[in-house]
Amino acid sequence: MHSLGSTFAAAALAATLAGCGNSNPAGGSASPPAASPPTEAEMEAAQPALPAPYNTADLANGAAKFALCASCHTLAEGGPSMTGPNLHGVFGRKAASLETFHYSDALKAKGWTWDAGRLDTWITDPKADVPGTKMTFVGLSDSKDRTDVIAYVMLQTGYKP
């Protein structure tokens, strides 16, 4: 069994290393340096304020499963968009609205705002959710894994209940 700290460190390392493929399709200058992610203690202290079922999610599993996402997405404030957009501030943001990323026309046409339920549906099977998306991720079929990843992303990206 891994501790949250070791799993979190591995996920953070994966996210850092994933930055190698950074591109800025919108042009312009590079992103500012990313802010420091919350510590394990900060995440554990903030988790009870999350809505159910995220307030009891397994953050170590969420960090481990997010490693699958880290090859394309960063979470830190000021982090770069890569193959996928930076996810800091994603909750409450209109889909396909981050200026530093070039989205598919299919996702732009949706017009929805990201919340936990929408993200859950999306990461179950992005291509089924939005035919024509550029996202190549095959999805997470296990609902517990999705809950854990969403809780982890909430705590890493500045989610405000």
Stockholm file with secondary structure:
# STOCKHOLM 1.0

chainA/1-161         MHSLGSTFAAAALAATLAGCGNSNPAGGSASPPAASPPTEAEMEAAQPALPAPYNTADLANGAAKFALCASCHTLAEGGPSMTGPNLHGVFGRKAASLETFHYSDALKAKGWTWDAGRLDTWITDPKADVPGTKMTFVGLSDSKDRTDVIAYVMLQTGYKP
#=GR chainA/1-161 SS CCCHHHHHHHHHHHHHHHGGGCCCTTCSSCCCCCCCCCCHHHHHHHGGGSCTTGGGCCHHHHHHHHTTTTTTCCCSTTCCCCSSCCCTTCTTCBTTCCTTSCCCHHHHTTCCBCCHHHHHHHHHCHHHHSTTCSCCCCCCCCHHHHHHHHHHHHHHTTCCC
#=GC SS_cons         CCCHHHHHHHHHHHHHHHGGGCCCTTCSSCCCCCCCCCCHHHHHHHGGGSCTTGGGCCHHHHHHHHTTTTTTCCCSTTCCCCSSCCCTTCTTCBTTCCTTSCCCHHHHTTCCBCCHHHHHHHHHCHHHHSTTCSCCCCCCCCHHHHHHHHHHHHHHTTCCC
//
